[in-house]
């Protein structure tokens, strides 16, 4: 990996010291004022780029290493291993995702090869790839060792980056929060791996006493849930810009808070109290479901409705669907990634497609806002409904 980064990457604009521009106010005078002002504005733009992307990158980083890491601690006999595996595999997957995402975009979209540019957005892209791998890890938690997980992560990033290159690069489909590219892909890749890998190891024939959570482990796992809940708006809006980013953050906060309440309501209806497995997971489903449409929805009520629906679907999945799949087709899903990431991700993709089709009405005919959101509109060959 060191050799690949040394030979196949380069610093992006404003990162390399040779590209820095220093301008003093004393030089902003006379015949050179236009040139000097341009250089000054370029310097400010580079500074603003760090201020715009680094905070949300750190938020996403917290989600990957603390949020996902501690959420997987719920398995009482796998606590330290869960955090350790999450840490190591996330670091590897992030590096690999940066390289392979850049490679597939060059191969499929640019059709020419050059060094991959490194900047803060490329680090965010790497974290997205790591997120998909950690979702997959949740389906196999407890029945794979570190070398097996390393091989699985390496294979997954190859196809994750290919899928992202085809969808976001060639098709130019908008998926701002990664409902389809990250959550759905990671969930079903993990379910496919789990279905064909040591199925007997994850069976819980003792009623869940050995393959389940304990009071302390689930309490610690709640830390991961809270961190994910807090920073999910940054995950969805990390690569958005200006007012688009504000819209994504607001919609995500409203949607994930609605899913929290909806999942809790399902628990109360079913048990008369809160069920820990549902609270740990289904409360977050709104952030997944609203991801694809987070920059397209322009009404707070719709964002909340999406979140509430996702919370209900996810909670019912944890209460009924997971056990049904285990009993009938022997599909083992340790962390319930199908219910938290798979089903809400599919729901988010469907909602995103409808939101894209109605975007012209939602954006009130603002051609500039539409073209900024849908890159495929700029050449005039496609409409939002396509």
Secondary structure by P-SEA (a helix, b strand, c coil): cccccccccccccccccccbbbbccccccccaaaaaaaaaaaaaaaaaaaaacaaaaaaaaaaaccccccccccccccaaaaaaaaaaaaaaaaaaaaaaaaaaaaaccccccccccccaaaaaaaaaaaaaaaaaaaaacccccaaaaaaaaaaaaaaaaaaaaaacccccccccccccccaaaaaaaaaaaaaaccccccccccccccccccaaaaaaaaaaaaaaaacaaaaacccccaaaaaaaaaaaaaaaaaaaaaaaaaaaaacccccccccccccaaaaaaacccccccccaaaaaaaaaaaaaaaaaaaacaaaaaaaacccccccccccccaaaaaaaaaaaaaaaaacccccccaaaaaaaaccccccccccccc
